[in-house]
Amino acid sequence: MLHCKRQNLHRSKLPPPGAVGHIVGLSAVNPRRKCIVSHYPLYDNVSPYSMGIHTVWVRFLDNGSIQRFSGIWFEELP
């Protein structure tokens, strides 16, 4: 069991797992390519540069590929 006092100090707003949306500005070919938030990494960077989690793993619905992006680039669809 982990006994850590440090929490997600990055203060970023992450989308919930299972949210469907797209990555803003992904490419000029298909900027509205749909994806679903798969999971979060356990930790992003080495301290003290970035404390906490600010990236998400998404699975694209067209071909099933899984890629990692910053949470600020994910835009949830209504």
PDB file with SEQRES, HELIX, SHEET and CRYST1 records, atoms N, CA, C and O in Angstrom:
SEQRES   1 A   78  MET LEU HIS CYS LYS ARG GLN ASN LEU HIS ARG SER LYS          
SEQRES   2 A   78  LEU PRO PRO PRO GLY ALA VAL GLY HIS ILE VAL GLY LEU          
SEQRES   3 A   78  SER ALA VAL ASN PRO ARG ARG LYS CYS ILE VAL SER HIS          
SEQRES   4 A   78  TYR PRO LEU TYR ASP ASN VAL SER PRO TYR SER MET GLY          
SEQRES   5 A   78  ILE HIS THR VAL TRP VAL ARG PHE LEU ASP ASN GLY SER          
SEQRES   6 A   78  ILE GLN ARG PHE SER GLY ILE TRP PHE GLU GLU LEU PRO          
HELIX    1 AA1 GLY A   71  TRP A   73  5                                   3    
SHEET    1 AA1 5 ILE A  66  SER A  70  0                                        
SHEET    2 AA1 5 THR A  55  PHE A  60 -1                                        
SHEET    3 AA1 5 LYS A  34  HIS A  39 -1                                        
SHEET    4 AA1 5 VAL A  20  ILE A  23 -1                                        
SHEET    5 AA1 5 PHE A  74  GLU A  76 -1                                        
CRYST1    1.000    1.000    1.000  90.00  90.00  90.00 P 1           1          
ATOM      1  N   MET A   1       0.839  -1.179   0.000  1.00  0.00           N  
ATOM      2  CA  MET A   1       0.000   0.000   0.000  1.00  0.00           C  
ATOM      3  C   MET A   1       0.879   1.235   0.000  1.00  0.00           C  
ATOM      4  O   MET A   1       1.916   1.272   0.663  1.00  0.00           O  
ATOM      5  N   LEU A   2       0.466   2.236  -0.739  1.00  0.00           N  
ATOM      6  CA  LEU A   2       1.227   3.471  -0.804  1.00  0.00           C  
ATOM      7  C   LEU A   2       0.851   4.385   0.352  1.00  0.00           C  
ATOM      8  O   LEU A   2      -0.327   4.608   0.630  1.00  0.00           O  
ATOM      9  N   HIS A   3       1.867   4.907   1.018  1.00  0.00           N  
ATOM     10  CA  HIS A   3       1.641   5.844   2.124  1.00  0.00           C  
ATOM     11  C   HIS A   3       2.327   7.155   1.768  1.00  0.00           C  
ATOM     12  O   HIS A   3       3.403   7.463   2.280  1.00  0.00           O  
ATOM     13  N   CYS A   4       1.702   7.918   0.893  1.00  0.00           N  
ATOM     14  CA  CYS A   4       2.301   9.147   0.395  1.00  0.00           C  
ATOM     15  C   CYS A   4       1.426  10.333   0.774  1.00  0.00           C  
ATOM     16  O   CYS A   4       0.206  10.286   0.619  1.00  0.00           O  
ATOM     17  N   LYS A   5       2.044  11.385   1.267  1.00  0.00           N  
ATOM     18  CA  LYS A   5       1.292  12.582   1.629  1.00  0.00           C  
ATOM     19  C   LYS A   5       1.123  13.524   0.441  1.00  0.00           C  
ATOM     20  O   LYS A   5       0.209  14.348   0.441  1.00  0.00           O  
ATOM     21  N   ARG A   6       1.976  13.421  -0.561  1.00  0.00           N  
ATOM     22  CA  ARG A   6       1.903  14.307  -1.722  1.00  0.00           C  
ATOM     23  C   ARG A   6       0.784  13.839  -2.650  1.00  0.00           C  
ATOM     24  O   ARG A   6       0.685  12.654  -2.970  1.00  0.00           O  
ATOM     25  N   GLN A   7      -0.037  14.760  -3.070  1.00  0.00           N  
ATOM     26  CA  GLN A   7      -1.157  14.459  -3.959  1.00  0.00           C  
ATOM     27  C   GLN A   7      -0.901  15.078  -5.315  1.00  0.00           C  
ATOM     28  O   GLN A   7       0.223  15.484  -5.612  1.00  0.00           O  
ATOM     29  N   ASN A   8      -1.934  15.155  -6.143  1.00  0.00           N  
ATOM     30  CA  ASN A   8      -1.813  15.779  -7.451  1.00  0.00           C  
ATOM     31  C   ASN A   8      -1.698  17.294  -7.264  1.00  0.00           C  
ATOM     32  O   ASN A   8      -2.704  17.990  -7.128  1.00  0.00           O  
ATOM     33  N   LEU A   9      -0.456  17.793  -7.260  1.00  0.00           N  
ATOM     34  CA  LEU A   9      -0.219  19.207  -7.019  1.00  0.00           C  
ATOM     35  C   LEU A   9      -0.203  20.027  -8.287  1.00  0.00           C  
ATOM     36  O   LEU A   9      -0.005  21.241  -8.232  1.00  0.00           O  
ATOM     37  N   HIS A  10      -0.406  19.393  -9.427  1.00  0.00           N  
ATOM     38  CA  HIS A  10      -0.337  20.118 -10.691  1.00  0.00           C  
ATOM     39  C   HIS A  10      -1.552  21.014 -10.878  1.00  0.00           C  
ATOM     40  O   HIS A  10      -1.487  21.982 -11.636  1.00  0.00           O  
ATOM     41  N   ARG A  11      -2.638  20.721 -10.220  1.00  0.00           N  
ATOM     42  CA  ARG A  11      -3.885  21.493 -10.265  1.00  0.00           C  
ATOM     43  C   ARG A  11      -4.523  21.522 -11.650  1.00  0.00           C  
ATOM     44  O   ARG A  11      -5.288  22.433 -11.966  1.00  0.00           O  
ATOM     45  N   SER A  12      -4.211  20.540 -12.461  1.00  0.00           N  
ATOM     46  CA  SER A  12      -4.806  20.502 -13.793  1.00  0.00           C  
ATOM     47  C   SER A  12      -6.167  19.821 -13.721  1.00  0.00           C  
ATOM     48  O   SER A  12      -6.396  18.958 -12.873  1.00  0.00           O  
ATOM     49  N   LYS A  13      -7.062  20.212 -14.613  1.00  0.00           N  
ATOM     50  CA  LYS A  13      -8.400  19.624 -14.664  1.00  0.00           C  
ATOM     51  C   LYS A  13      -8.355  18.493 -15.684  1.00  0.00           C  
ATOM     52  O   LYS A  13      -8.271  18.737 -16.888  1.00  0.00           O  
ATOM     53  N   LEU A  14      -8.410  17.263 -15.202  1.00  0.00           N  
ATOM     54  CA  LEU A  14      -8.336  16.106 -16.083  1.00  0.00           C  
ATOM     55  C   LEU A  14      -9.726  15.600 -16.417  1.00  0.00           C  
ATOM     56  O   LEU A  14     -10.616  15.644 -15.567  1.00  0.00           O  
ATOM     57  N   PRO A  15      -9.934  15.122 -17.630  1.00  0.00           N  
ATOM     58  CA  PRO A  15     -11.231  14.539 -17.984  1.00  0.00           C  
ATOM     59  C   PRO A  15     -11.414  13.207 -17.260  1.00  0.00           C  
ATOM     60  O   PRO A  15     -10.430  12.527 -16.969  1.00  0.00           O  
ATOM     61  N   PRO A  16     -12.649  12.828 -16.968  1.00  0.00           N  
ATOM     62  CA  PRO A  16     -12.877  11.561 -16.275  1.00  0.00           C  
ATOM     63  C   PRO A  16     -12.610  10.371 -17.201  1.00  0.00           C  
ATOM     64  O   PRO A  16     -12.784  10.486 -18.414  1.00  0.00           O  
ATOM     65  N   PRO A  17     -12.192   9.238 -16.647  1.00  0.00           N  
ATOM     66  CA  PRO A  17     -12.009   8.034 -17.474  1.00  0.00           C  
ATOM     67  C   PRO A  17     -13.326   7.655 -18.145  1.00  0.00           C  
ATOM     68  O   PRO A  17     -14.381   7.669 -17.509  1.00  0.00           O  
ATOM     69  N   GLY A  18     -13.260   7.317 -19.424  1.00  0.00           N  
ATOM     70  CA  GLY A  18     -14.454   6.958 -20.181  1.00  0.00           C  
ATOM     71  C   GLY A  18     -15.081   8.125 -20.919  1.00  0.00           C  
ATOM     72  O   GLY A  18     -16.056   7.939 -21.647  1.00  0.00           O  
ATOM     73  N   ALA A  19     -14.535   9.337 -20.746  1.00  0.00           N  
ATOM     74  CA  ALA A  19     -15.072  10.505 -21.442  1.00  0.00           C  
ATOM     75  C   ALA A  19     -14.736  10.417 -22.927  1.00  0.00           C  
ATOM     76  O   ALA A  19     -13.615  10.071 -23.299  1.00  0.00           O  
ATOM     77  N   VAL A  20     -15.710  10.732 -23.768  1.00  0.00           N  
ATOM     78  CA  VAL A  20     -15.514  10.707 -25.223  1.00  0.00           C  
ATOM     79  C   VAL A  20     -15.343  12.141 -25.702  1.00  0.00           C  
ATOM     80  O   VAL A  20     -16.099  13.031 -25.314  1.00  0.00           O  
ATOM     81  N   GLY A  21     -14.339  12.355 -26.550  1.00  0.00           N  
ATOM     82  CA  GLY A  21     -14.078  13.689 -27.064  1.00  0.00           C  
ATOM     83  C   GLY A  21     -13.086  13.639 -28.199  1.00  0.00           C  
ATOM     84  O   GLY A  21     -12.991  12.644 -28.917  1.00  0.00           O  
ATOM     85  N   HIS A  22     -12.337  14.735 -28.358  1.00  0.00           N  
ATOM     86  CA  HIS A  22     -11.302  14.794 -29.388  1.00  0.00           C  
ATOM     87  C   HIS A  22     -10.132  15.615 -28.859  1.00  0.00           C  
ATOM     88  O   HIS A  22     -10.268  16.337 -27.871  1.00  0.00           O  
ATOM     89  N   ILE A  23      -8.984  15.501 -29.518  1.00  0.00           N  
ATOM     90  CA  ILE A  23      -7.787  16.245 -29.158  1.00  0.00           C  
ATOM     91  C   ILE A  23      -7.759  17.507 -30.022  1.00  0.00           C  
ATOM     92  O   ILE A  23      -7.773  17.426 -31.250  1.00  0.00           O  
ATOM     93  N   VAL A  24      -7.720  18.664 -29.377  1.00  0.00           N  
ATOM     94  CA  VAL A  24      -7.747  19.944 -30.071  1.00  0.00           C  
ATOM     95  C   VAL A  24      -6.450  20.117 -30.859  1.00  0.00           C  
ATOM     96  O   VAL A  24      -5.359  19.969 -30.308  1.00  0.00           O  
ATOM     97  N   GLY A  25      -6.573  20.429 -32.139  1.00  0.00           N  
ATOM     98  CA  GLY A  25      -5.410  20.684 -32.976  1.00  0.00           C  
ATOM     99  C   GLY A  25      -4.561  19.471 -33.261  1.00  0.00           C  
ATOM    100  O   GLY A  25      -3.352  19.599 -33.451  1.00  0.00           O  
ATOM    101  N   LEU A  26      -5.166  18.287 -33.297  1.00  0.00           N  
ATOM    102  CA  LEU A  26      -4.391  17.059 -33.490  1.00  0.00           C  
ATOM    103  C   LEU A  26      -3.700  17.029 -34.839  1.00  0.00           C  
ATOM    104  O   LEU A  26      -2.500  16.767 -34.917  1.00  0.00           O  
ATOM    105  N   SER A  27      -4.445  17.295 -35.902  1.00  0.00           N  
ATOM    106  CA  SER A  27      -3.837  17.317 -37.233  1.00  0.00           C  
ATOM    107  C   SER A  27      -4.734  18.116 -38.169  1.00  0.00           C  
ATOM    108  O   SER A  27      -5.904  18.365 -37.880  1.00  0.00           O  
ATOM    109  N   ALA A  28      -4.162  18.505 -39.279  1.00  0.00           N  
ATOM    110  CA  ALA A  28      -4.936  19.251 -40.269  1.00  0.00           C  
ATOM    111  C   ALA A  28      -5.826  18.324 -41.085  1.00  0.00           C  
ATOM    112  O   ALA A  28      -6.764  18.783 -41.736  1.00  0.00           O  
ATOM    113  N   VAL A  29      -5.545  17.030 -41.059  1.00  0.00           N  
ATOM    114  CA  VAL A  29      -6.321  16.071 -41.846  1.00  0.00           C  
ATOM    115  C   VAL A  29      -7.672  15.808 -41.199  1.00  0.00           C  
ATOM    116  O   VAL A  29      -8.699  15.908 -41.869  1.00  0.00           O  
ATOM    117  N   ASN A  30      -7.697  15.474 -39.906  1.00  0.00           N  
ATOM    118  CA  ASN A  30      -8.944  15.168 -39.213  1.00  0.00           C  
ATOM    119  C   ASN A  30      -8.864  15.694 -37.776  1.00  0.00           C  
ATOM    120  O   ASN A  30      -8.555  14.925 -36.866  1.00  0.00           O  
ATOM    121  N   PRO A  31      -9.133  16.978 -37.550  1.00  0.00           N  
ATOM    122  CA  PRO A  31      -9.014  17.530 -36.205  1.00  0.00           C  
ATOM    123  C   PRO A  31     -10.111  17.067 -35.255  1.00  0.00           C  
ATOM    124  O   PRO A  31      -9.973  17.248 -34.045  1.00  0.00           O  
ATOM    125  N   ARG A  32     -11.189  16.479 -35.752  1.00  0.00           N  
ATOM    126  CA  ARG A  32     -12.298  16.021 -34.905  1.00  0.00           C  
ATOM    127  C   ARG A  32     -12.284  14.507 -34.727  1.00  0.00           C  
ATOM    128  O   ARG A  32     -13.341  13.902 -34.547  1.00  0.00           O  
ATOM    129  N   ARG A  33     -11.129  13.896 -34.773  1.00  0.00           N  
ATOM    130  CA  ARG A  33     -10.984  12.443 -34.606  1.00  0.00           C  
ATOM    131  C   ARG A  33     -11.378  12.053 -33.180  1.00  0.00           C  
ATOM    132  O   ARG A  33     -10.743  12.495 -32.223  1.00  0.00           O  
ATOM    133  N   LYS A  34     -12.418  11.229 -33.031  1.00  0.00           N  
ATOM    134  CA  LYS A  34     -12.957  10.897 -31.715  1.00  0.00           C  
ATOM    135  C   LYS A  34     -12.060   9.918 -30.972  1.00  0.00           C  
ATOM    136  O   LYS A  34     -11.454   9.018 -31.555  1.00  0.00           O  
ATOM    137  N   CYS A  35     -11.998  10.133 -29.647  1.00  0.00           N  
ATOM    138  CA  CYS A  35     -11.225   9.245 -28.784  1.00  0.00           C  
ATOM    139  C   CYS A  35     -11.909   9.151 -27.424  1.00  0.00           C  
ATOM    140  O   CYS A  35     -12.795   9.944 -27.105  1.00  0.00           O  
ATOM    141  N   ILE A  36     -11.488   8.181 -26.636  1.00  0.00           N  
ATOM    142  CA  ILE A  36     -12.030   7.954 -25.301  1.00  0.00           C  
ATOM    143  C   ILE A  36     -10.869   7.910 -24.316  1.00  0.00           C  
ATOM    144  O   ILE A  36      -9.824   7.329 -24.606  1.00  0.00           O  
ATOM    145  N   VAL A  37     -11.056   8.530 -23.142  1.00  0.00           N  
ATOM    146  CA  VAL A  37     -10.008   8.536 -22.124  1.00  0.00           C  
ATOM    147  C   VAL A  37      -9.899   7.126 -21.556  1.00  0.00           C  
ATOM    148  O   VAL A  37     -10.854   6.597 -20.986  1.00  0.00           O  
ATOM    149  N   SER A  38      -8.741   6.537 -21.717  1.00  0.00           N  
ATOM    150  CA  SER A  38      -8.511   5.164 -21.281  1.00  0.00           C  
ATOM    151  C   SER A  38      -8.071   5.104 -19.817  1.00  0.00           C  
ATOM    152  O   SER A  38      -8.712   4.439 -19.003  1.00  0.00           O  
ATOM    153  N   HIS A  39      -6.986   5.795 -19.484  1.00  0.00           N  
ATOM    154  CA  HIS A  39      -6.460   5.772 -18.124  1.00  0.00           C  
ATOM    155  C   HIS A  39      -5.463   6.904 -17.932  1.00  0.00           C  
ATOM    156  O   HIS A  39      -5.123   7.617 -18.876  1.00  0.00           O  
ATOM    157  N   TYR A  40      -4.999   7.059 -16.693  1.00  0.00           N  
ATOM    158  CA  TYR A  40      -4.002   8.055 -16.347  1.00  0.00           C  
ATOM    159  C   TYR A  40      -2.687   7.354 -16.030  1.00  0.00           C  
ATOM    160  O   TYR A  40      -2.693   6.206 -15.583  1.00  0.00           O  
ATOM    161  N   PRO A  41      -1.549   8.032 -16.256  1.00  0.00           N  
ATOM    162  CA  PRO A  41      -0.283   7.443 -15.819  1.00  0.00           C  
ATOM    163  C   PRO A  41      -0.171   7.527 -14.297  1.00  0.00           C  
ATOM    164  O   PRO A  41      -0.852   8.341 -13.673  1.00  0.00           O  
ATOM    165  N   LEU A  42       0.666   6.708 -13.703  1.00  0.00           N  
ATOM    166  CA  LEU A  42       0.851   6.750 -12.254  1.00  0.00           C  
ATOM    167  C   LEU A  42       1.519   8.051 -11.833  1.00  0.00           C  
ATOM    168  O   LEU A  42       1.167   8.636 -10.809  1.00  0.00           O  
ATOM    169  N   TYR A  43       2.481   8.499 -12.624  1.00  0.00           N  
ATOM    170  CA  TYR A  43       3.192   9.743 -12.340  1.00  0.00           C  
ATOM    171  C   TYR A  43       3.749  10.263 -13.648  1.00  0.00           C  
ATOM    172  O   TYR A  43       4.110   9.467 -14.515  1.00  0.00           O  
ATOM    173  N   ASP A  44       3.832  11.579 -13.821  1.00  0.00           N  
ATOM    174  CA  ASP A  44       4.247  12.149 -15.100  1.00  0.00           C  
ATOM    175  C   ASP A  44       5.736  12.408 -15.233  1.00  0.00           C  
ATOM    176  O   ASP A  44       6.369  11.861 -16.136  1.00  0.00           O  
ATOM    177  N   ASN A  45       6.307  13.213 -14.378  1.00  0.00           N  
ATOM    178  CA  ASN A  45       7.698  13.635 -14.527  1.00  0.00           C  
ATOM    179  C   ASN A  45       8.467  13.469 -13.231  1.00  0.00           C  
ATOM    180  O   ASN A  45       7.902  13.165 -12.181  1.00  0.00           O  
ATOM    181  N   VAL A  46       9.752  13.674 -13.332  1.00  0.00           N  
ATOM    182  CA  VAL A  46      10.627  13.601 -12.173  1.00  0.00           C  
ATOM    183  C   VAL A  46      10.515  14.893 -11.376  1.00  0.00           C  
ATOM    184  O   VAL A  46      10.507  15.981 -11.952  1.00  0.00           O  
ATOM    185  N   SER A  47      10.428  14.778 -10.049  1.00  0.00           N  
ATOM    186  CA  SER A  47      10.370  15.964  -9.190  1.00  0.00           C  
ATOM    187  C   SER A  47      11.652  16.752  -9.339  1.00  0.00           C  
ATOM    188  O   SER A  47      12.675  16.126  -9.613  1.00  0.00           O  
ATOM    189  N   PRO A  48      11.696  18.003  -9.194  1.00  0.00           N  
ATOM    190  CA  PRO A  48      10.639  18.946  -8.838  1.00  0.00           C  
ATOM    191  C   PRO A  48      10.006  19.616 -10.052  1.00  0.00           C  
ATOM    192  O   PRO A  48       9.285  20.601  -9.894  1.00  0.00           O  
ATOM    193  N   TYR A  49      10.253  19.111 -11.254  1.00  0.00           N  
ATOM    194  CA  TYR A  49       9.830  19.801 -12.468  1.00  0.00           C  
ATOM    195  C   TYR A  49       8.318  19.803 -12.646  1.00  0.00           C  
ATOM    196  O   TYR A  49       7.749  20.841 -12.983  1.00  0.00           O  
ATOM    197  N   SER A  50       7.664  18.697 -12.435  1.00  0.00           N  
ATOM    198  CA  SER A  50       6.222  18.627 -12.579  1.00  0.00           C  
ATOM    199  C   SER A  50       5.686  17.641 -11.553  1.00  0.00           C  
ATOM    200  O   SER A  50       5.843  16.430 -11.706  1.00  0.00           O  
ATOM    201  N   MET A  51       5.059  18.156 -10.519  1.00  0.00           N  
ATOM    202  CA  MET A  51       4.524  17.293  -9.478  1.00  0.00           C  
ATOM    203  C   MET A  51       3.064  16.997  -9.776  1.00  0.00           C  
ATOM    204  O   MET A  51       2.274  17.925  -9.952  1.00  0.00           O  
ATOM    205  N   GLY A  52       2.697  15.751  -9.837  1.00  0.00           N  
ATOM    206  CA  GLY A  52       1.323  15.364 -10.082  1.00  0.00           C  
ATOM    207  C   GLY A  52       1.100  14.885 -11.499  1.00  0.00           C  
ATOM    208  O   GLY A  52       2.029  14.815 -12.303  1.00  0.00           O  
ATOM    209  N   ILE A  53      -0.130  14.559 -11.789  1.00  0.00           N  
ATOM    210  CA  ILE A  53      -0.500  14.004 -13.086  1.00  0.00           C  
ATOM    211  C   ILE A  53      -1.159  15.088 -13.926  1.00  0.00           C  
ATOM    212  O   ILE A  53      -2.053  15.789 -13.450  1.00  0.00           O  
ATOM    213  N   HIS A  54      -0.722  15.227 -15.174  1.00  0.00           N  
ATOM    214  CA  HIS A  54      -1.363  16.185 -16.071  1.00  0.00           C  
ATOM    215  C   HIS A  54      -1.563  15.611 -17.475  1.00  0.00           C  
ATOM    216  O   HIS A  54      -1.989  16.333 -18.376  1.00  0.00           O  
ATOM    217  N   THR A  55      -1.264  14.333 -17.673  1.00  0.00           N  
ATOM    218  CA  THR A  55      -1.492  13.712 -18.979  1.00  0.00           C  
ATOM    219  C   THR A  55      -2.504  12.575 -18.866  1.00  0.00           C  
ATOM    220  O   THR A  55      -2.723  12.024 -17.787  1.00  0.00           O  
ATOM    221  N   VAL A  56      -3.109  12.238 -19.991  1.00  0.00           N  
ATOM    222  CA  VAL A  56      -4.079  11.142 -20.051  1.00  0.00           C  
ATOM    223  C   VAL A  56      -3.722  10.242 -21.231  1.00  0.00           C  
ATOM    224  O   VAL A  56      -3.138  10.697 -22.215  1.00  0.00           O  
ATOM    225  N   TRP A  57      -4.071   8.987 -21.127  1.00  0.00           N  
ATOM    226  CA  TRP A  57      -3.946   8.039 -22.229  1.00  0.00           C  
ATOM    227  C   TRP A  57      -5.313   7.941 -22.883  1.00  0.00           C  
ATOM    228  O   TRP A  57      -6.311   7.698 -22.204  1.00  0.00           O  
ATOM    229  N   VAL A  58      -5.367   8.129 -24.197  1.00  0.00           N  
ATOM    230  CA  VAL A  58      -6.633   8.046 -24.930  1.00  0.00           C  
ATOM    231  C   VAL A  58      -6.547   6.946 -25.979  1.00  0.00           C  
ATOM    232  O   VAL A  58      -5.481   6.663 -26.526  1.00  0.00           O  
ATOM    233  N   ARG A  59      -7.705   6.328 -26.248  1.00  0.00           N  
ATOM    234  CA  ARG A  59      -7.811   5.309 -27.301  1.00  0.00           C  
ATOM    235  C   ARG A  59      -8.690   5.889 -28.390  1.00  0.00           C  
ATOM    236  O   ARG A  59      -9.827   6.288 -28.135  1.00  0.00           O  
ATOM    237  N   PHE A  60      -8.160   5.936 -29.616  1.00  0.00           N  
ATOM    238  CA  PHE A  60      -8.922   6.476 -30.742  1.00  0.00           C  
ATOM    239  C   PHE A  60      -9.927   5.442 -31.223  1.00  0.00           C  
ATOM    240  O   PHE A  60      -9.624   4.251 -31.300  1.00  0.00           O  
ATOM    241  N   LEU A  61     -11.138   5.917 -31.547  1.00  0.00           N  
ATOM    242  CA  LEU A  61     -12.234   5.025 -31.895  1.00  0.00           C  
ATOM    243  C   LEU A  61     -12.163   4.519 -33.330  1.00  0.00           C  
ATOM    244  O   LEU A  61     -12.792   3.512 -33.653  1.00  0.00           O  
ATOM    245  N   ASP A  62     -11.415   5.192 -34.197  1.00  0.00           N  
ATOM    246  CA  ASP A  62     -11.369   4.752 -35.590  1.00  0.00           C  
ATOM    247  C   ASP A  62     -10.427   3.569 -35.813  1.00  0.00           C  
ATOM    248  O   ASP A  62     -10.741   2.675 -36.599  1.00  0.00           O  
ATOM    249  N   ASN A  63      -9.280   3.551 -35.135  1.00  0.00           N  
ATOM    250  CA  ASN A  63      -8.354   2.437 -35.357  1.00  0.00           C  
ATOM    251  C   ASN A  63      -7.878   1.762 -34.072  1.00  0.00           C  
ATOM    252  O   ASN A  63      -7.126   0.790 -34.143  1.00  0.00           O  
ATOM    253  N   GLY A  64      -8.289   2.244 -32.908  1.00  0.00           N  
ATOM    254  CA  GLY A  64      -7.950   1.604 -31.640  1.00  0.00           C  
ATOM    255  C   GLY A  64      -6.559   1.915 -31.112  1.00  0.00           C  
ATOM    256  O   GLY A  64      -6.128   1.303 -30.134  1.00  0.00           O  
ATOM    257  N   SER A  65      -5.843   2.850 -31.733  1.00  0.00           N  
ATOM    258  CA  SER A  65      -4.500   3.175 -31.246  1.00  0.00           C  
ATOM    259  C   SER A  65      -4.594   3.933 -29.923  1.00  0.00           C  
ATOM    260  O   SER A  65      -5.543   4.682 -29.693  1.00  0.00           O  
ATOM    261  N   ILE A  66      -3.597   3.730 -29.055  1.00  0.00           N  
ATOM    262  CA  ILE A  66      -3.557   4.373 -27.749  1.00  0.00           C  
ATOM    263  C   ILE A  66      -2.370   5.328 -27.733  1.00  0.00           C  
ATOM    264  O   ILE A  66      -1.247   4.946 -28.063  1.00  0.00           O  
ATOM    265  N   GLN A  67      -2.636   6.601 -27.336  1.00  0.00           N  
ATOM    266  CA  GLN A  67      -1.592   7.621 -27.291  1.00  0.00           C  
ATOM    267  C   GLN A  67      -1.752   8.459 -26.033  1.00  0.00           C  
ATOM    268  O   GLN A  67      -2.827   8.507 -25.437  1.00  0.00           O  
ATOM    269  N   ARG A  68      -0.681   9.111 -25.641  1.00  0.00           N  
ATOM    270  CA  ARG A  68      -0.664   9.937 -24.442  1.00  0.00           C  
ATOM    271  C   ARG A  68      -0.642  11.415 -24.823  1.00  0.00           C  
ATOM    272  O   ARG A  68       0.155  11.838 -25.660  1.00  0.00           O  
ATOM    273  N   PHE A  69      -1.535  12.205 -24.191  1.00  0.00           N  
ATOM    274  CA  PHE A  69      -1.640  13.635 -24.460  1.00  0.00           C  
ATOM    275  C   PHE A  69      -1.799  14.387 -23.145  1.00  0.00           C  
ATOM    276  O   PHE A  69      -2.190  13.811 -22.130  1.00  0.00           O  
ATOM    277  N   SER A  70      -1.493  15.668 -23.174  1.00  0.00           N  
ATOM    278  CA  SER A  70      -1.748  16.518 -22.028  1.00  0.00           C  
ATOM    279  C   SER A  70      -3.253  16.679 -21.866  1.00  0.00           C  
ATOM    280  O   SER A  70      -3.984  16.749 -22.854  1.00  0.00           O  
ATOM    281  N   GLY A  71      -3.716  16.738 -20.620  1.00  0.00           N  
ATOM    282  CA  GLY A  71      -5.146  16.843 -20.350  1.00  0.00           C  
ATOM    283  C   GLY A  71      -5.779  18.105 -20.868  1.00  0.00           C  
ATOM    284  O   GLY A  71      -6.990  18.135 -21.088  1.00  0.00           O  
ATOM    285  N   ILE A  72      -4.990  19.166 -21.074  1.00  0.00           N  
ATOM    286  CA  ILE A  72      -5.564  20.423 -21.544  1.00  0.00           C  
ATOM    287  C   ILE A  72      -5.955  20.356 -23.017  1.00  0.00           C  
ATOM    288  O   ILE A  72      -6.754  21.173 -23.475  1.00  0.00           O  
ATOM    289  N   TRP A  73      -5.404  19.391 -23.773  1.00  0.00           N  
ATOM    290  CA  TRP A  73      -5.716  19.274 -25.194  1.00  0.00           C  
ATOM    291  C   TRP A  73      -6.963  18.431 -25.454  1.00  0.00           C  
ATOM    292  O   TRP A  73      -7.456  18.407 -26.582  1.00  0.00           O  
ATOM    293  N   PHE A  74      -7.483  17.740 -24.440  1.00  0.00           N  
ATOM    294  CA  PHE A  74      -8.675  16.909 -24.619  1.00  0.00           C  
ATOM    295  C   PHE A  74      -9.913  17.778 -24.439  1.00  0.00           C  
ATOM    296  O   PHE A  74     -10.053  18.474 -23.434  1.00  0.00           O  
ATOM    297  N   GLU A  75     -10.807  17.731 -25.420  1.00  0.00           N  
ATOM    298  CA  GLU A  75     -12.070  18.456 -25.356  1.00  0.00           C  
ATOM    299  C   GLU A  75     -13.206  17.463 -25.403  1.00  0.00           C  
ATOM    300  O   GLU A  75     -13.385  16.759 -26.397  1.00  0.00           O  
ATOM    301  N   GLU A  76     -13.977  17.404 -24.327  1.00  0.00           N  
ATOM    302  CA  GLU A  76     -15.069  16.438 -24.225  1.00  0.00           C  
ATOM    303  C   GLU A  76     -16.241  16.853 -25.103  1.00  0.00           C  
ATOM    304  O   GLU A  76     -16.587  18.032 -25.173  1.00  0.00           O  
ATOM    305  N   LEU A  77     -16.849  15.878 -25.772  1.00  0.00           N  
ATOM    306  CA  LEU A  77     -18.018  16.126 -26.615  1.00  0.00           C  
ATOM    307  C   LEU A  77     -19.272  16.151 -25.741  1.00  0.00           C  
ATOM    308  O   LEU A  77     -19.367  15.398 -24.771  1.00  0.00           O  
ATOM    309  N   PRO A  78     -20.239  17.016 -26.082  1.00  0.00           N  
ATOM    310  CA  PRO A  78     -21.479  17.076 -25.280  1.00  0.00           C  
ATOM    311  C   PRO A  78     -22.349  15.855 -25.463  1.00  0.00           C  
ATOM    312  O   PRO A  78     -23.417  15.762 -24.858  1.00  0.00           O  
TER     313      PRO A  78                                                      
END                                                                             
